[in-house]
Amino acid sequence: MKKKIVIAGGHVTPAIALIDELTKDNTIDIVFVGRKSAAEYSLIHEKGIRFLPIAAGKRSWSTCTNIPVGCIQALVYCMREKPDLIVSFGGYVALPVAVAGWMFRIPVLTHEQTLDLGLANRIIARIAKRVCVTYRETLQQFPSGVVTGLPMRKELFEPPKKPAYNIDEKNYPLIYITGGSQGARSLNEKIAAAIPELTKSYTVIHQTGSATYKNATRYIVERYITVTKLSWILEHAVIVVGRSGANTTMECAVLGKVAILVPLPWSAGNEQLLLARWLSSRGSAEIIEQHVLDGRTLVRRIQKIREDYEALHKCAEIFSREIPRDGAKRLAREVRSLL
C-alpha cells in the first residue's frame, strides 16, 4: 500500500525538489497544504499534487482570524487524510499542521532552510521526530539535527545548451538581478536607477515579480522565471544581484556565482543578513545594506567586482565544491526512514 505524506510550509522551492525526489517511485502519495493565494498553488498544481488551502496570516489585521481558522483546518485535514508522516518546511503555514499531526500522534519531520531556526521551527522542533537542517552551523542550536543540505531542483544543475535568450554575452556580459520568487518591490525601485548605466556595458535580466517594468536595449524583464530558464541564466551570468534568501544564497554558493546581496532588512530573526554574511565570508559575495543602496552605489560595486573578478570567481568556484548538491536525496532518505 502507498504511504501518504502531508507537506506544509512557506518555502515551496525546496518542497518541490523533495516532491520530485519522492515521486520517482509509485509508493508515496503526497498532499500539499499551503496558501492558495500564493505562487505555490500554481507550482504545486503543475506537479499534479493535490493542494489543500489553509488560512494563514502574517503581520496583518487578518492574523487573529486566520490563526484559529487555520488550526481547525489543520485538525480536519489530519483527521480526513490520515497521513503516515507530516513534512514541515517551517513558517506560520506549517505550524498548525505540525501541531495537529502531533495531537493525532502522526510523526513530524521538519526542515530548516536558513542558518537560524525560525520561531515556527523552534516550536515544531520540540514535537518533531526528526529535525533536518541545511547548514552544519545550525547544529550549534539543535545538536540532534540531521544535516541534509538544501533540497534543490535537479534542473538547476542541467542548464539547457540552447540559449534561453538572444543576447551578446561576449560584448555585453550578463548580470542577473532577482528579488526571489516573489520579486522585491523595494529592491526593484532602488535598482531601477542603475539600469541605464549598466546596460551600456552589460546585458541585464531582471526578475521583478509582480512589479511591471518595460524591456529596453539589453534590459530584459521577467516577472517570473521558470527553473529551466533560471538554470541557463545562472550558468551564464557573471554577477548575481539579489536578496539573500535561502534559495538565492544557496544557488549562488553551489553554482559558484559571484554575488551582490541586499538582505531584506525586516527578515525574521535577521536571517537574510546572516545568510549574506555566511556567503560573503567565503570571499565570493559583497553585501550592500538596503539603506545605502542606490543606483550609483550599485554601479560602483559592480565595477569594483569586475576589476577583481578573477579572484572572486576563483573563491566562488572553490567554495562551490564544498556544498552538497544532493539535499533532496538526503532529505528523501530521512523521510523514507521515518515511513
N, C-alpha and C positions, 0 to 999 in steps of 0.2 A: 504494500500500500504506500501511496505517496505521503510524505511528511509535509505539513503545512507550516509556513513561516509568515509572520506578520512583520513587515519592515516599516519603521516610522522614524521621522526626524526631518530636520530642516535642510540638511546637506544632501541634495539629491544626486549630485555628480558621483561621489563615491558609492552611493547606494546603487546607482545604475551599473557601476563597474562590478559590484558584488553580484547583482542580479545576472549580469552576463555570464559570470563565472558559475553561479549556481544552476543556471538553466541549460548548461551544457549536457546534462543528462535529464532524464524524464522522471526523476524520483522525488522532486521537490515542487510543491505548489506555493506560489508567492502571492501575497496580498500586500498592497502598499497603503498605508494610512498617511494622509497629508492634507495640505491646504489646496482646495480646488481652485482658488483664485490665483495661485502662484504658478510659475512656469513649470513646476514639477508635474502638474497634472498632464500637460500635453506630452512631456518627455516620457512619463510612465505609460501613458496611453499608447504611445508609439511602440513601446516594447510589448504590448499585448498583455500587460499585467493589470489585474483588477485593482481599481482605485477606490478607496473608501475615504470620503471627506470628513474632516474633523474641524470643529470650531476652535480657533486659536487666536489669541490677541497678544500684542506686544507693544508696550509703551503707547497705548491708546485708550480712549474712553470705553472702548468695547471690551477691554480685557476682563473687567469684573463680570460681565455677562458671559463671555466666551469660556472662561475657566470652568465654571460648573457645567456648562453645556458640553464642553469637550470631555470632561471627566465622565459624564453619563454616557456619551457616545462611546468612549473607550471601553467602559464596562459592557455595554451592549455588544460591541464588536468582539470582545473576548468571549462572551457567552455564546454568541452566534457562530463565530468562526472556529472556536476551539483549537487554536494553533498549538503546535508542538513546541514552538520557540518564538520569542519576540526578539527582533534585532533592532536596536536603537542606534540612531546616528545623532543623538543628543538634541538639545534645544527644547523650546517650550511646546513643540508639537509632539515630541516623543515622550515627554514626562508623564502625561496622564495614561498613555498606552502602557508604558512600562509598569507604572504603579498598579493599573488594573490587572495586568498579567501576573504581578507578584501576589495580588489578592486571590487570584484563581490558581496559584501555585504553578504558573506557566514559567519555565525558565527564561531569563532575560540575558541577552548579550548586548553590551553597549560598546560603541567605538567612538573614540575622541580624535577629531581631526586636527586639533591645534596643540600647541605646546602645553597649555594650562587648561585643566579640566574646567569647563564652564559650570555655572550654578546647577543647571538641569542635570548634567552628567555627574556632578558631585553627589546629587541626591540618588540618581539612578544607580551609581556605582555601589551604594550601600545595600541595594537589593538584588543586584545582578549576579548571576552565576559566574560570568566572566567579563572582565574589562579589557578591551583591546585598545592600544594606543598607536599613534603614528610615530612619535619621537621617543627615543630611548631616554631623553631628558625628563619625560613625563613620569617615569618610574620613580623619580625622587618624591613625587606626591602620592603615587599609588604603587608601591613596590610589588604587589601581587599581580600587576597588569601584565599583559602579553603584548610584546611589540610586533605588530604586523606590518607597519608602514601604512601609507595611504592607499586605499583602493583607487586605481587609476584605469581609465578606459583604454583597452588594448589598442584602439585606433590611433592614440597619441604616438605610439611607437612604430606605426606603419604608415608614414606620410605617403600620399599618392605621388607617383612620378610625374603625372600630368599636371602642369601648373594650374593652381586654383584661380589665379588672377593673371591678367595680361600686363605685366609690369616690367620695367627695365632695371633689374636688380644690379647689373654691372655698373651703371652710371648713377643710379639713384637707389642706394641700399634701403632695405625695408625696415621700418620701425613699426612695431605693433603696440597700439595703445588700447588698454582694456580696463573696464571697471568691474569685471567679473560678469557672471551670467545675467545679473540683473541690471548691469550698467551702473554708473555712478554719476548722478547729476552734478553734484558739487565739483567732482573731479573734471568732468567734461567741460564745465563752464570755465575753469581755470586754465585748462589746456588749450581751449579754442584759440586764445590769443597767440599761441605759438605756431599754429598750423601754417600761416602764410610764410613764415621764415623757414620752417622745417622743410616745406615742400620745394624750396629752392635747391636743396641738396639731397633730399630723401623722398622715398615713397612712404606714405603713412596709411596704414589700415587702422581704422578706429572703430572699435566695438562700443556702441553708445547705449545699448539697452533701449528703453522706451523713448529717450530723447531723439529729436529729429534734427539732423544736420544734412547739409547738401554736399554731394560729391563735387570735387573740383579737380584741377590738374594735379595728378599724383597724390590725391587725397581720396581714399575710398572709405565710405561709411557703411557699416553693417550694424543693424540693430541687434541681430542675433547671429552667431556663427556656429555652424554645425561642427561636430567633432572632427569630421574628415577635413574640412577647410582649416580648422584650427591646427591640426597636426601639420598641414602644409605650411601654414603661417609660422608656426614655432620652429619648423625646420629651417626656414629661410630668413627669419628676422634677425637683424644684428643686435637690436636692443628691444626689450620689452618694457613698457611703461604701464604701471597699473597699481591697483590696491594690493595689499599684501594679505589677501585672504588665503585660506588653507589651500585651495586648489591652485591659484595663480602662483603662490610661493613655491609649492612643491613641483609644479610643472616647470618652472624656471630652473629649479635645483636639479631635477632628474634629467632634464634635456640639455643642461649645460648652457643656459642663456644668461647673457649679461643683462641686468635689470636696473631700472629706477623704480623704487617702490614708494608709494604715498599712502601710509597707513590711514585707515579710517579713524578719525580722532575719537569717535564715540563707540568704537567696537567694544563688546563686552569684555571686561577684565583687561582692556588694552591689548587684546590678543593679537591684533594686526601689527602693532608696534613690536611685540615680542617676536613674531614671525619674521618681520623685516630685519630685525637685529640678528636673528639666527642666520639668515642668508647673507647679510652684509658682513658678518664676522668671518665668512669663508672667502671674502675678497672678490666676490663676483657681482655685488649689488650695492647701489647707493640709495640712501634714504633722503627723501625730501618731505619734511612735515608740511601738512596742508596749509598752515597759517603763513608759511613763507613761499608757497608755490605760486608762481605766476608765469606768464608766457616767456618772459625774458630769462627767469631763473632756469626754466626747463631747457631752453635752447643752450644756455651756457653749460649746463650739466652734460647735455648730450655731446656738445663739442669737446668737453674735457674727457669724456669717456672714449670718444673716437681717437683722441690723442694717445690714450693709454690702452687702447682696445686689445692689443695682442696679449698683454699681461693679464688683463681682466678675463679675457676669453679663456686663457690657459687655466686660470684658477677655477673658472666655472666648469670646464671640462674635467679637471682632476676631481673636483668635488662630486660631479655627477656620477662618477664610478662608485661612490660610497653609498648612493641612495638605492634602496631596493625598488625594483620595478614590478615585483610580483605581490604587491599589497593585497590585491583582490584574491589571489590564490591563497595567500596566508590567512586572510580573514575567512574565506570559504572553508578552509581546513578547520578553523576553530568552530565555525557554525556546524559543520558535519560531525565534529567530535561531540558536541552537545546533543545533537539529534540522536 
